């Protein structure tokens, strides 16, 4: 991730001002948090039978968590990091407003009968974001991040494919669509976690010696790409379970090298370690589900709530503080958000495994904790995201 200011001497906040469109993380972190608060209660109410269905065959909840919430944070993060990676501008001002409006249009169209329009809006948002990021990266000095626009293109294709499938215009194999999209997000997180978690840990925790092992890094990341190919090809049964189990061991070893036990007094750091731990747990749970030892749901939510939810709530706090010129310190709002997110994941994964008949109760409790996490975030960060940097710098 990018280099941020770690210390500030008596910062004097600018008087007034509006900076929501100054850099990509500002509107997209805010929109993602608002959508997190609104969409999950809707899903819980629908699952309980209190609302009718508006989805017309679309897996609305899963789609919106990947292509609504997660994609908004990914785009906001990449626009912000991409500017530092390349030294080139990424969307701001009206260009950024247009992309945010396109994301909002896709969310609204998801409630209408116009599935094709919704699919196109989702895809065009991902592709337009990919193009904007690529324009910055290709003008930069190195090529190590050029794959990110390609991943955004892939997510746009996956979203459009799901809409075409719901319309009956496309018949996809079982391994495509959402499973591949989740693999893409998993790969993004694995790449960025390997870059930032050891760095943030060593910078933020005295005496920390988080390490990276080059061969392990290549094996862990390459293994995710192999998993993506296996899902696309429809691999199942024992061969897939063996692949998942081996990959879980690689990522667990990677996590252990980061010395997570040293971070417990530093919420901005431990939240990232806790989130990453859910990744090998997801892989192990998925291996068991592949062998029909238990349902797939707990494995999926270990990834979506545990890894994606935990990593995103950790990053949208840390990067918002750093990129607005504030000290990297977690207060009660941040800690509440982190603990609530961890609780939401624990409930949603553990209860269906240990008490299957309690699934509905687990959904409601997990949804409540999820909403609490993002209400805490919004209470602290609406002003931070919309006002200028404390140090007067652009961005």
C-alpha positions in Angstrom: 0.0 0.0 0.0 1.0 3.6 0.0 3.3 5.5 2.4 1.3 7.6 4.8 2.1 10.1 7.4 2.7 8.4 10.7 3.1 11.4 13.0 1.7 14.9 13.1 2.7 17.8 15.3 -0.3 19.8 16.4 -2.2 19.7 13.1 -4.5 22.6 12.4 -7.6 21.6 10.5 -8.6 23.8 7.6 -11.6 26.0 8.1 -14.6 24.4 6.4 -14.2 23.1 2.9 -15.6 20.1 1.0 -13.2 17.4 -0.2 -15.4 14.4 -1.0 -14.4 14.3 -4.6 -10.7 15.0 -4.0 -9.6 11.3 -4.2 -11.2 7.9 -4.9 -11.3 6.5 -1.4 -13.5 9.3 -0.1 -16.8 8.7 -2.0 -16.4 5.0 -2.4 -15.6 4.2 1.2 -18.6 6.3 2.2 -20.9 4.7 -0.3 -19.8 1.2 0.6 -20.4 1.8 4.3 -23.9 3.2 3.6 -24.7 0.3 1.4 -23.5 -2.1 4.0 -25.9 -0.6 6.5 -28.9 -0.6 4.1 -28.5 -3.8 2.1 -27.9 -6.4 4.9 -31.1 -5.6 6.9 -33.0 -5.8 3.6 -31.5 -9.3 2.9 -32.2 -10.4 6.5 -35.8 -9.2 6.3 -36.3 -10.9 2.9 -34.8 -14.2 4.2 -37.2 -14.1 7.1 -40.2 -13.7 4.8 -41.0 -10.1 5.7 -40.3 -8.8 2.2 -41.3 -10.0 -1.2 -38.7 -11.0 -3.8 -37.5 -8.4 -6.3 -34.6 -10.4 -7.6 -36.1 -12.3 -10.5 -33.7 -15.2 -10.2 -30.7 -13.1 -9.3 -28.6 -14.0 -6.2 -29.1 -10.4 -5.1 -27.5 -10.6 -1.6 -24.4 -12.4 -2.8 -24.2 -10.1 -5.9 -24.4 -6.9 -3.9 -21.8 -8.0 -1.3 -19.3 -8.7 -4.1 -20.2 -6.2 -6.9 -21.8 -3.5 -4.7 -20.0 -3.3 -1.3 -16.7 -5.0 -2.1 -16.2 -3.5 -5.5 -16.8 0.0 -4.3 -14.0 -0.4 -1.7 -11.7 -2.0 -4.1 -12.1 0.8 -6.6 -11.7 3.5 -4.0 -8.6 1.8 -2.7 -7.0 1.2 -6.1 -7.7 4.8 -7.3 -5.9 6.0 -4.1 -3.1 3.6 -4.2 -2.8 3.8 -8.0 -2.0 7.5 -7.8 1.0 6.8 -5.5 2.1 3.7 -7.4 2.2 5.6 -10.7 2.7 9.2 -9.7 -0.2 10.0 -12.1 -3.7 11.3 -11.3 -6.6 9.0 -10.9 -10.3 10.2 -11.1 -11.3 13.2 -9.1 -14.0 15.9 -9.4 -16.6 15.3 -12.1 -15.0 12.2 -13.4 -15.2 10.7 -9.9 -18.7 11.9 -9.5 -19.7 10.2 -12.7 -18.3 6.9 -11.6 -20.0 7.2 -8.2 -23.3 8.0 -10.0 -22.9 4.9 -12.2 -22.3 2.7 -9.1 -25.4 4.2 -7.5 -27.4 3.6 -10.7 -26.4 0.0 -10.6 -27.6 -0.4 -7.0 -31.0 1.2 -7.8 -31.5 -0.8 -11.0 -31.0 -4.0 -8.9 -34.5 -3.4 -7.4 -36.2 -3.0 -10.8 -37.3 -5.5 -13.4 -34.7 -4.2 -15.8 -32.1 -6.9 -15.2 -30.2 -6.2 -18.4 -29.8 -2.5 -17.6 -28.6 -3.4 -14.1 -26.1 -5.9 -15.5 -24.8 -3.3 -17.9 -24.5 -0.6 -15.3 -22.5 -2.9 -13.0 -20.2 -4.0 -15.8 -19.7 -0.5 -17.2 -18.8 0.7 -13.7 -16.1 -2.0 -13.3 -14.8 -1.4 -16.8 -14.7 2.4 -16.6 -12.9 2.1 -13.3 -10.4 -0.4 -14.9 -9.8 2.0 -17.7 -9.2 5.0 -15.4 -6.8 2.9 -13.3 -5.0 1.6 -16.4 -4.5 5.1 -17.8 -2.6 6.0 -14.6 -0.7 2.8 -14.2 0.5 2.6 -17.8 2.1 6.1 -17.5 3.9 5.1 -14.3 7.5 3.8 -13.9 6.8 0.1 -13.2 4.5 -2.7 -14.3 4.0 -4.7 -11.0 0.4 -3.5 -10.6 -0.8 -3.7 -14.2 -2.9 -6.8 -13.4 -5.4 -4.9 -11.2 -7.3 -3.4 -14.2 -7.6 -6.8 -15.7 -9.1 -8.1 -12.5 -11.6 -5.3 -12.5 -12.5 -6.2 -16.1 -13.1 -9.8 -15.0 -15.4 -8.7 -12.2 -17.4 -6.7 -14.6 -17.8 -9.7 -16.9 -18.8 -11.9 -14.0 -21.5 -9.5 -12.9 -22.9 -9.1 -16.4 -22.8 -12.9 -16.8 -24.9 -13.4 -13.7 -27.5 -11.0 -15.0 -27.6 -12.7 -18.4 -27.9 -16.0 -16.6 -30.9 -14.7 -14.6 -32.5 -13.6 -17.9 -32.0 -17.1 -19.3 -29.7 -15.8 -22.0 -26.6 -17.5 -20.7 -26.0 -21.0 -19.2 -22.8 -20.9 -17.2 -21.0 -23.9 -15.7 -21.2 -24.3 -11.9 -17.7 -22.9 -11.3 -18.2 -19.6 -13.0 -20.0 -16.4 -11.9 -19.9 -15.8 -8.1 -17.3 -18.5 -7.3 -14.8 -17.0 -9.7 -15.6 -13.5 -8.6 -14.9 -14.5 -5.0 -11.6 -16.1 -6.1 -10.7 -12.8 -7.8 -11.4 -10.9 -4.7 -9.5 -13.5 -2.6 -6.5 -13.0 -4.9 -6.6 -9.2 -4.6 -6.7 -9.5 -0.8 -3.9 -12.0 -0.7 -1.7 -9.8 -2.9 -2.3 -6.6 -1.0 -2.2 -8.3 2.5 1.2 -9.7 1.7 2.4 -6.2 0.8 0.8 -4.1 3.6 0.2 -6.3 6.7 3.9 -7.0 7.4 4.8 -3.4 6.6 2.0 -1.9 8.8 2.9 -4.4 11.6 6.5 -3.5 11.6 5.8 0.2 11.4 3.1 0.2 14.0 4.1 -2.3 16.7 7.4 -1.8 18.6 9.7 -4.9 18.4 7.6 -6.4 15.6 9.5 -8.6 13.1 6.9 -9.6 10.6 8.6 -11.4 7.7 7.9 -12.5 4.1 9.4 -15.6 2.5 9.8 -15.2 -1.3 9.1 -18.8 -2.2 6.1 -19.0 0.2 4.7 -15.8 -1.2 4.9 -17.2 -4.8 3.4 -20.5 -3.7 0.5 -18.9 -1.8 -0.4 -16.4 -4.5 0.1 -18.9 -7.3 -2.1 -21.4 -5.5 -5.0 -19.0 -5.5 -4.6 -18.7 -9.3 -4.6 -22.5 -9.5 -7.8 -22.5 -7.4 -9.4 -20.0 -9.8 -8.6 -22.3 -12.7 -9.9 -25.3 -10.8 -13.2 -23.6 -10.1 -13.5 -22.5 -13.7 -12.9 -26.0 -14.9 -15.4 -27.5 -12.4 -12.9 -29.5 -10.4 -14.6 -31.2 -7.4 -14.4 -34.0 -4.9 -11.2 -35.2 -3.4 -8.8 -33.5 -5.8 -10.3 -30.1 -5.0 -10.3 -30.8 -1.3 -6.6 -31.7 -1.5 -5.9 -28.4 -3.4 -7.9 -26.4 -0.8 -6.2 -28.1 2.2 -2.7 -27.5 0.8 -3.5 -23.9 0.0 -4.8 -23.4 3.5 -1.5 -24.6 4.9 0.4 -22.2 2.7 -1.6 -19.2 3.8 -1.6 -20.2 7.5 2.3 -20.4 7.3 2.3 -17.0 5.6 0.1 -15.6 8.4 2.4 -17.1 11.1 5.4 -15.3 9.7 3.7 -12.0 10.3 3.8 -12.7 14.1 0.1 -11.8 14.8 0.4 -12.5 18.5 2.4 -9.3 18.9 -0.4 -7.1 17.7 -3.1 -7.5 20.3 -2.7 -4.0 21.8 -2.8 -2.3 18.4 -6.4 -2.5 16.9 -5.4 -1.0 13.5 -3.0 -3.9 13.1 -4.7 -6.8 14.8 -7.8 -6.4 12.7 -5.8 -7.1 9.6 -4.2 -10.2 11.1 -7.6 -11.4 12.4 -9.1 -10.9 8.9 -6.3 -12.8 7.2 -6.7 -15.8 9.5 -10.2 -16.3 8.2 -8.6 -17.0 4.7 -7.0 -20.4 5.6 -10.1 -21.1 7.7 -12.3 -20.5 4.7 -10.1 -22.8 2.6 -10.3 -25.6 5.2 -14.0 -25.2 5.6 -14.5 -25.3 1.9 -12.4 -28.5 1.7 -14.7 -30.1 4.2 -17.8 -28.9 2.3 -16.3 -30.3 -0.9 -16.2 -33.7 0.8 -19.8 -33.1 2.0 -18.7 -33.1 5.7 -20.8 -29.9 6.2 -22.6 -27.3 4.1 -20.8 -24.8 2.0 -22.4 -21.7 3.7 -19.9 -21.5 6.6 -16.9 -21.6 4.2 -18.4 -18.9 2.1 -19.1 -16.6 5.0 -15.6 -17.2 6.5 -14.4 -15.6 3.3 -17.1 -12.9 2.8 -17.6 -11.8 6.4 -14.3 -12.9 8.0 -11.7 -12.1 5.4 -13.4 -9.6 3.1 -15.4 -7.9 5.8 -12.5 -7.8 8.3 -9.9 -6.7 5.8 -12.1 -4.0 4.3 -13.2 -2.5 7.6 -9.6 -2.5 8.7 -8.3 -0.9 5.5 -11.0 1.8 5.1 -10.3 3.0 8.6 -6.5 3.0 8.3 -6.2 4.4 4.8 -8.8 7.1 5.6 -6.8 8.2 8.6 -3.5 8.2 6.7 -4.7 9.8 3.5 -6.5 12.7 5.4 -3.3 13.5 7.4 -4.5 12.1 10.7 -2.5 10.0 13.3 -2.9 6.3 12.8 -4.6 5.6 16.1 -7.8 3.6 16.7 -10.3 5.1 19.1 -13.6 3.6 20.5 -15.5 3.9 17.2 -12.8 2.0 15.3 -12.4 -0.7 18.0 -16.2 -1.2 18.1 -16.3 -1.6 14.4 -13.5 -4.2 14.4 -14.9 -6.2 17.3 -18.5 -6.2 15.8 -17.2 -7.4 12.4 -15.2 -10.2 14.0 -18.4 -11.2 16.0 -20.5 -11.1 12.9 -18.2 -13.5 11.2 -17.9 -15.8 14.2 -21.7 -16.0 14.6 -22.4 -16.6 10.9 -19.8 -19.3 10.5 -19.9 -21.2 13.9 -23.7 -21.3 14.5 -24.7 -23.1 11.3 -21.9 -25.6 11.9 -22.7 -26.3 15.6 -26.4 -25.6 15.6 -27.9 -25.9 12.1 -31.4 -25.2 13.3 -30.3 -21.8 14.6 -29.4 -20.5 11.1 -32.1 -17.8 11.0 -31.1 -16.5 14.5 -27.5 -16.5 13.4 -28.4 -14.5 10.3 -30.2 -11.8 12.3 -27.5 -11.6 15.0 -24.7 -11.5 12.4 -26.6 -8.9 10.4 -27.0 -6.7 13.5 -23.3 -6.9 14.3 -22.4 -6.1 10.7 -24.7 -3.0 10.8 -23.2 -2.0 14.1 -19.7 -2.1 12.7 -20.6 0.2 9.8 -22.7 2.6 11.9 -19.6 3.0 14.2 -17.6 3.6 11.1 -20.0 6.2 9.6 -20.3 8.0 12.9 -16.6 8.6 12.9 -15.7 8.9 9.2 -18.4 10.9 7.4 -16.7 14.1 8.4 -13.2 12.7 7.8 -14.1 11.5 4.3 -15.9 14.7 3.3 -13.5 17.4 4.7 -10.0 18.4 3.5 -6.8 16.8 4.9 -5.6 18.2 8.2 -2.1 18.9 6.7 -3.5 20.9 3.8 -2.1 18.5 1.2 -4.1 17.5 -1.8 -6.1 14.3 -1.8 
